[in-house]
Amino acid sequence: MANKKILLGLTYYLPNISGVTQYAVILSEELVKRNYEVGVICSGKNRIWNKINIFGVDGFCFGKGYIMPLYFWESFKLVQRYDIINCHLPSLESFWLALWGKLFNKKIVVTHHCEFNFTGTVSNKFISLVTYPIHLVVYILADEVVSYTMDYGQTSIFVKHFLKKTVFILPPIKIDGIKNQNSKVKSKNKIVGFVGRIAWEKGLNYLAEAMKQIDAKLMLVGPYKSVAGDETYKKLTNVELIGPVEHDKLNKYYELFDCLVLPSTNNLETFGIVQAEAMRCGCPVVASDLPGVRVPVKMTGMGEIAKVADSVDLAEKINIVLKNGKKYYQKIAKNLDKFDYKKTVNEYEKIFDAK
């Protein structure tokens, strides 16, 4: 029997740095190792990356998105060559993948990463209004939907309507702990870390306010220049801005942090892969009490959960973690083995191989 051919569709692939991109990279590379033929259609140029055919589509940036006028035609040609179409949402272009997938009788699997949910800035609300019906069609056409957690799925403006065909699979966590503990840079001060885009939905204004009540240094790791529609970083003081860091080097920062904070304020954050990575590296976490985002702390006990958009409670929870110390949370941690990319891909295989 010939190996199945899988086409992943998402807006950005490497060298872009984001949680969605890293998810797709880990999934596609592991599938190739398991002898699937994998292709990726995304923005950019044609290339081959670790035995994966990247089919790039030219376009232009528009706000936080990327418009690809010829996507409908390129996807029409590609879908016919593959057995399974895996759409990573949000992505307006996924409409064409799902449409052609149905036309050519392909299995359509939607991976739900996040959604625009009519909150936040005026531009975000406008994007939500325009994109909702397009994405809804994709979910309707999908044979199966993959969501990170039931906790989030039950509240999602999309997933909650398709629970009967939804499979809940934890995201692929692939991170190496630091083997040489002596390599850690020594610091007299406690370090509170944040990893991700420096953007409004990340709740950094609340973190900045909370840090006034915390005797620690704040270190921000992630893109902050030219982040579409946001200049939050310019409002921050007494912080160290590291900038973008390649995924395979993040473990050094997780090891350095005394606490990782995920102060997100809405469900543009659905899980927070960085917190699971940090936990695997022995770093406790303070996460917002949002559906999905609170799951890693509840699963493992490795951290504290803070009220959403509440700088006072956020400061209190960070201080609790700093007082307890990393060794305390490492000792009580449980279920960390569930954060394993191979287990994630095992679950995808069950979907892809099912008749």
Helices and strands as residue ranges (DSSP letters): E 5-9, H 19-33, E 37-43, E 47-49, E 52-57, E 60-62, E 65-67, H 71-79, E 84-89, H 94-103, E 107-112, H 122-141, E 144-147, H 150-153, G 159-161, G 163-165, E 166-168, G 181-183, E 191-195, G 200-202, H 204-210, G 211-213, E 217-221, G 232-235, E 239-243, G 247-249, H 250-256, E 259-262, H 273-280, E 285-288, H 295-300, E 303-306, H 311-324, H 326-332, G 336-338, H 341-353
